Amino acid sequence: MKGSSVGIVEVFLVVATSTLFSIGGGNGPIAFMQDRWVSPGLLDPSLFAWAIALGHLTPGPNAGFLAGIGYYMYGLPGAITAAIAVIVPTALGSAAVTFWFEKLQPVIKLISLPAGFVIAGMIAAAAWQLAKPMQLSPSELAGVCVVTLLIAWRNLSPVLVILGSACVGFLLWLVGT
């Protein structure tokens, strides 16, 4: 989607703002990005999903997919800008929490559980928005539900889910050929 109407400043601001929703992991920005760029048609849903999958397959933090989204939005400068936009709020937030750790301890305990539910809700909303245009069949929806339950029950790594899905897809392709 390079060449879209999104500028480098918007890439920085959207990624930096979405990073603020990443308490406890890198999946918080998914819903924010989807609402800002995927839903209005500025970023293709398949590129968005591909960036998330690659972000989980590559070494490093889960927020690594944001550099891929930055690339899709504004090329290499967008990827670099997105990486910087992840680092700045994270570094400033870490410095602030470290400085005020003693005083923030009751607040951290207070928001930890609700923040987890908020992030889970944002991820569910983003997943629904990604799946809706695909018009999944009932058997495909059942497969998604089974995988979701397995992830929740066994705490499966996204890498295993992505690789397992690729293997199942390849096998189905071989059978259908």
Backbone hydrogen bonds in HBPLUS format (Angstrom, degrees):
<---DONOR---> <-ACCEPTOR-->    atom                        ^
c    i                          cat <-CA-CA->   ^        H-A-AA   ^      H-
h    n   atom  resd res      DA  || num        DHA   H-A  angle D-A-AA Bond
n    s   type  num  typ     dist DA aas  dist angle  dist       angle   num
A0004-SER N   A0001-MET O   3.14 MM   3  5.87 129.1  2.41 145.2 145.8     1
A0011-VAL N   A0007-GLY O   3.04 MM   4  6.40 154.5  2.11 148.4 155.9     2
A0012-PHE N   A0008-ILE O   3.08 MM   4  6.36 161.9  2.12 146.4 150.1     3
A0013-LEU N   A0009-VAL O   2.89 MM   4  6.16 171.6  1.90 155.6 157.7     4
A0014-VAL N   A0010-GLU O   2.84 MM   4  5.84 170.8  1.85 155.7 158.6     5
A0015-VAL N   A0011-VAL O   3.04 MM   4  6.00 164.9  2.06 147.1 152.0     6
A0016-ALA N   A0012-PHE O   2.83 MM   4  5.86 164.1  1.86 152.6 158.1     7
A0017-THR N   A0013-LEU O   2.91 MM   4  5.91 159.1  1.95 142.1 148.5     8
A0018-SER N   A0014-VAL O   2.87 MM   4  5.96 160.8  1.90 146.4 152.4     9
A0019-THR N   A0015-VAL O   2.91 MM   4  6.02 139.7  2.08 143.1 153.6    10
A0020-LEU N   A0017-THR O   3.09 MM   3  5.48 144.3  2.22 105.8 115.6    11
A0021-PHE N   A0018-SER O   3.01 MM   3  5.54 159.6  2.05 112.9 119.3    12
A0022-SER N   A0019-THR O   3.02 MM   3  5.23 158.8  2.06 117.0 118.1    13
A0025-GLY N   A0022-SER O   3.32 MM   3  5.37 172.9  2.33 120.3 118.6    14
A0030-ILE N   A0027-ASN O   3.21 MM   3  5.74 159.1  2.26 116.8 122.9    15
A0033-MET N   A0029-PRO O   2.83 MM   4  5.94 170.8  1.84 167.1 168.3    16
A0034-GLN N   A0030-ILE O   2.94 MM   4  6.08 160.4  1.98 150.0 156.2    17
A0035-ASP N   A0031-ALA O   2.94 MM   4  6.09 161.9  1.97 148.8 153.2    18
A0036-ARG N   A0032-PHE O   3.00 MM   4  6.16 151.9  2.08 145.2 153.3    19
A0037-TRP N   A0033-MET O   2.80 MM   4  5.76 169.0  1.81 158.5 160.6    20
A0038-VAL N   A0034-GLN O   3.07 MM   4  4.61 122.9  2.41 107.8 123.5    21
A0039-SER N   A0034-GLN O   2.83 MM   5  5.97 171.7  1.84 168.0 166.2    22
A0042-LEU N   A0037-TRP O   2.86 MM   5  4.98 124.5  2.17 153.1 167.7    23
A0043-LEU N   A0037-TRP O   2.91 MM   6  5.42 130.1  2.17 136.7 131.7    24
A0041-GLY N   A0038-VAL O   2.93 MM   3  5.18 152.1  2.01 109.9 119.0    25
A0047-LEU N   A0044-ASP O   3.06 MM   3  5.35 121.7  2.42 105.7 119.7    26
A0048-PHE N   A0044-ASP O   3.03 MM   4  6.34 157.1  2.08 155.1 162.4    27
A0049-ALA N   A0045-PRO O   2.90 MM   4  6.13 164.3  1.92 150.8 154.2    28
A0050-TRP N   A0046-SER O   2.89 MM   4  5.98 152.8  1.96 140.3 148.6    29
A0051-ALA N   A0047-LEU O   2.89 MM   4  6.07 156.5  1.94 147.4 152.8    30
A0052-ILE N   A0048-PHE O   3.09 MM   4  6.41 156.3  2.15 148.0 154.2    31
A0053-ALA N   A0049-ALA O   2.93 MM   4  6.19 163.3  1.96 151.1 155.7    32
A0054-LEU N   A0050-TRP O   2.88 MM   4  6.10 168.4  1.90 155.1 158.2    33
A0055-GLY N   A0051-ALA O   2.87 MM   4  5.96 149.9  1.96 141.3 150.4    34
A0056-HIS N   A0052-ILE O   3.06 MM   4  6.35 142.2  2.20 145.6 154.5    35
A0056-HIS N   A0053-ALA O   3.18 MM   3  5.27 127.3  2.48  96.3 109.3    36
A0057-LEU N   A0053-ALA O   3.01 MM   4  6.26 140.2  2.18 143.6 155.3    37
A0058-THR N   A0054-LEU O   2.98 MM   4  6.04 141.6  2.13 150.1 157.2    38
A0064-GLY N   A0061-PRO O   3.08 MM   3  5.77 156.2  2.14 121.9 124.3    39
A0066-LEU N   A0063-ALA O   3.06 MM   3  5.81 162.3  2.09 121.3 126.2    40
A0067-ALA N   A0064-GLY O   3.24 MM   3  5.87 145.6  2.36 114.1 120.8    41
A0068-GLY N   A0065-PHE O   3.06 MM   3  5.16 119.1  2.44  97.3 112.1    42
A0069-ILE N   A0065-PHE O   3.05 MM   4  6.46 153.1  2.12 149.6 157.3    43
A0070-GLY N   A0066-LEU O   2.84 MM   4  6.07 155.0  1.90 144.6 152.1    44
A0071-TYR N   A0067-ALA O   2.88 MM   4  6.16 145.8  2.00 141.7 151.1    45
A0072-TYR N   A0068-GLY O   2.98 MM   4  6.32 157.8  2.03 147.9 153.1    46
A0073-MET N   A0069-ILE O   2.96 MM   4  6.18 141.0  2.11 144.4 155.4    47
A0074-TYR N   A0070-GLY O   2.91 MM   4  6.05 149.4  2.01 148.5 155.5    48
A0075-GLY N   A0071-TYR O   2.69 MM   4  4.22 135.2  1.89 140.6 133.2    49
A0078-GLY N   A0074-TYR O   3.36 MM   4  4.39 144.0  2.49 105.2 105.8    50
A0078-GLY N   A0075-GLY O   3.00 MM   3  5.22 122.3  2.35 102.1 117.0    51
A0079-ALA N   A0075-GLY O   3.06 MM   4  6.48 146.4  2.18 148.1 158.3    52
A0080-ILE N   A0076-LEU O   3.03 MM   4  6.30 165.4  2.05 158.6 161.3    53
A0081-THR N   A0077-PRO O   2.89 MM   4  5.99 159.1  1.93 143.1 149.8    54
A0082-ALA N   A0078-GLY O   2.85 MM   4  5.97 156.2  1.91 143.6 150.1    55
A0083-ALA N   A0079-ALA O   2.99 MM   4  6.23 156.3  2.05 146.0 152.3    56
A0084-ILE N   A0080-ILE O   3.00 MM   4  6.28 159.8  2.04 150.2 155.6    57
A0085-ALA N   A0081-THR O   2.80 MM   4  6.02 152.3  1.88 146.9 155.8    58
A0086-VAL N   A0082-ALA O   2.98 MM   4  6.24 128.8  2.24 140.7 153.1    59
A0086-VAL N   A0083-ALA O   3.22 MM   3  5.19 137.1  2.42  94.1 105.7    60
A0087-ILE N   A0083-ALA O   3.12 MM   4  6.39 155.8  2.18 145.2 151.6    61
A0088-VAL N   A0084-ILE O   2.96 MM   4  6.14 167.6  1.97 163.1 163.9    62
A0091-ALA N   A0087-ILE O   2.78 MM   4  5.86 166.2  1.79 161.3 164.7    63
A0092-LEU N   A0088-VAL O   2.97 MM   4  6.10 170.7  1.98 158.3 161.2    64
A0093-GLY N   A0089-PRO O   2.78 MM   4  5.76 158.3  1.83 143.1 150.3    65
A0094-SER N   A0090-THR O   2.87 MM   4  5.96 159.8  1.91 146.4 152.3    66
A0095-ALA N   A0091-ALA O   2.93 MM   4  6.07 158.0  1.98 145.8 152.1    67
A0096-ALA N   A0092-LEU O   2.95 MM   4  6.15 158.4  2.00 146.7 152.6    68
A0097-VAL N   A0093-GLY O   2.90 MM   4  6.08 166.0  1.92 152.7 156.5    69
A0098-THR N   A0094-SER O   2.89 MM   4  5.98 160.1  1.93 146.7 152.8    70
A0099-PHE N   A0095-ALA O   2.95 MM   4  6.07 158.8  1.99 145.4 151.3    71
A0100-TRP N   A0096-ALA O   2.92 MM   4  6.08 160.8  1.96 152.0 156.9    72
A0104-LEU N   A0100-TRP O   2.91 MM   4  5.98 146.8  2.02 157.1 167.9    73
A0105-GLN N   A0101-PHE O   3.06 MM   4  6.03 122.4  2.41 149.7 160.6    74
A0107-VAL N   A0104-LEU O   2.98 MM   3  5.16 115.5  2.41 104.8 121.2    75
A0108-ILE N   A0104-LEU O   2.84 MM   4  6.05 162.4  1.87 166.5 172.5    76
A0109-LYS N   A0105-GLN O   3.11 MM   4  6.33 162.8  2.14 151.8 155.6    77
A0110-LEU N   A0106-PRO O   3.04 MM   4  6.16 145.8  2.17 137.3 147.0    78
A0111-ILE N   A0107-VAL O   2.96 MM   4  6.23 152.5  2.04 156.2 161.7    79
A0112-SER N   A0108-ILE O   3.07 MM   4  5.90 136.1  2.27 147.7 156.4    80
A0115-ALA N   A0111-ILE O   2.87 MM   4  5.68 155.1  1.93 149.5 157.1    81
A0116-GLY N   A0112-SER O   3.18 MM   4  6.38 147.5  2.29 142.6 150.5    82
A0116-GLY N   A0113-LEU O   3.13 MM   3  5.22 122.3  2.48  98.9 112.9    83
A0117-PHE N   A0113-LEU O   3.28 MM   4  6.69 153.2  2.36 151.1 157.3    84
A0118-VAL N   A0114-PRO O   2.95 MM   4  6.25 156.3  2.01 151.8 158.8    85
A0119-ILE N   A0115-ALA O   2.92 MM   4  6.12 167.0  1.94 152.3 155.4    86
A0120-ALA N   A0116-GLY O   2.94 MM   4  6.11 159.5  1.98 144.0 150.3    87
A0121-GLY N   A0117-PHE O   2.89 MM   4  6.07 154.8  1.95 145.0 151.7    88
A0122-MET N   A0118-VAL O   2.90 MM   4  6.18 153.5  1.97 149.6 157.3    89
A0123-ILE N   A0119-ILE O   2.91 MM   4  6.16 157.0  1.96 152.5 158.6    90
A0124-ALA N   A0120-ALA O   2.92 MM   4  6.14 157.5  1.97 146.3 152.8    91
A0125-ALA N   A0121-GLY O   2.92 MM   4  6.13 157.2  1.97 146.9 152.9    92
A0126-ALA N   A0122-MET O   2.98 MM   4  6.18 156.3  2.03 144.6 151.1    93
A0127-ALA N   A0123-ILE O   2.85 MM   4  6.07 157.5  1.90 149.8 156.4    94
A0128-TRP N   A0124-ALA O   2.95 MM   4  6.16 158.1  2.00 148.2 153.7    95
A0129-GLN N   A0125-ALA O   3.02 MM   4  6.23 159.2  2.06 146.2 151.7    96
A0130-LEU N   A0126-ALA O   2.95 MM   4  6.22 146.3  2.07 146.1 155.2    97
A0131-ALA N   A0127-ALA O   2.91 MM   4  6.12 153.6  1.98 148.0 155.5    98
A0132-LYS N   A0128-TRP O   2.87 MM   4  5.89 151.6  1.95 153.7 160.0    99
A0134-MET N   A0131-ALA O   2.98 MM   3  5.32 140.1  2.15 110.1 122.2   100
A0135-GLN N   A0132-LYS O   3.33 MM   3  5.83 162.7  2.36 115.2 119.6   101
A0140-GLU N   A0137-SER O   3.08 MM   3  5.14 117.7  2.48  98.4 113.8   102
A0141-LEU N   A0137-SER O   2.91 MM   4  6.22 158.9  1.95 158.5 164.8   103
A0142-ALA N   A0138-PRO O   2.92 MM   4  6.13 151.8  2.00 143.6 151.5   104
A0143-GLY N   A0139-SER O   2.97 MM   4  6.23 150.6  2.06 140.2 148.0   105
A0144-VAL N   A0140-GLU O   2.96 MM   4  6.28 153.0  2.03 147.1 154.2   106
A0145-CYS N   A0141-LEU O   2.94 MM   4  6.23 156.1  2.00 147.3 153.8   107
A0146-VAL N   A0142-ALA O   2.91 MM   4  6.18 157.8  1.96 150.8 156.6   108
A0147-VAL N   A0143-GLY O   2.98 MM   4  6.20 166.1  2.00 151.3 154.7   109
A0148-THR N   A0144-VAL O   2.89 MM   4  6.06 159.2  1.93 148.3 154.7   110
A0149-LEU N   A0145-CYS O   2.90 MM   4  6.11 161.4  1.94 151.1 155.7   111
A0150-LEU N   A0146-VAL O   2.91 MM   4  6.15 156.5  1.97 149.6 156.4   112
A0151-ILE N   A0147-VAL O   2.89 MM   4  6.12 157.8  1.94 150.8 156.8   113
A0152-ALA N   A0148-THR O   2.97 MM   4  6.21 163.7  2.00 150.5 154.8   114
A0153-TRP N   A0149-LEU O   2.78 MM   4  5.85 159.5  1.82 149.6 156.0   115
A0154-ARG N   A0150-LEU O   2.81 MM   4  5.64 167.3  1.82 147.5 152.0   116
A0155-ASN N   A0151-ILE O   2.75 MM   4  4.88 122.8  2.08 131.6 140.2   117
A0160-LEU N   A0157-SER O   3.05 MM   3  5.40 119.9  2.42 106.0 119.3   118
A0161-VAL N   A0157-SER O   3.20 MM   4  6.60 157.2  2.26 151.0 157.7   119
A0162-ILE N   A0158-PRO O   2.86 MM   4  6.05 164.5  1.88 153.2 156.8   120
A0163-LEU N   A0159-VAL O   2.90 MM   4  6.06 170.0  1.91 154.2 157.2   121
A0164-GLY N   A0160-LEU O   2.79 MM   4  5.78 157.2  1.85 143.1 150.6   122
A0165-SER N   A0161-VAL O   2.85 MM   4  5.95 156.1  1.91 145.2 152.0   123
A0166-ALA N   A0162-ILE O   2.94 MM   4  6.16 151.2  2.02 144.1 152.2   124
A0167-CYS N   A0163-LEU O   2.98 MM   4  6.26 153.7  2.05 146.5 153.2   125
A0168-VAL N   A0164-GLY O   2.94 MM   4  6.23 164.1  1.97 152.2 156.2   126
A0169-GLY N   A0165-SER O   2.86 MM   4  5.99 163.4  1.89 148.8 154.0   127
A0170-PHE N   A0166-ALA O   2.89 MM   4  6.05 153.1  1.97 144.2 151.5   128
A0171-LEU N   A0167-CYS O   2.90 MM   4  6.15 161.6  1.93 152.1 157.0   129
A0172-LEU N   A0168-VAL O   2.88 MM   4  6.13 162.8  1.91 153.9 158.6   130
A0173-TRP N   A0169-GLY O   2.90 MM   4  6.08 147.5  2.01 140.6 150.2   131
A0174-LEU N   A0170-PHE O   2.85 MM   4  6.17 154.1  1.91 149.3 156.3   132
A0175-VAL N   A0171-LEU O   2.94 MM   4  6.21 160.5  1.98 152.5 157.4   133
A0176-GLY N   A0172-LEU O   2.93 MM   4  6.03 152.5  2.00 142.2 150.0   134
A0177-THR N   A0173-TRP O   3.02 MM   4  6.08 120.6  2.39 138.4 152.1   135
A0177-THR N   A0174-LEU O   3.29 MM   3  5.20 145.2  2.42  94.4 104.2   136
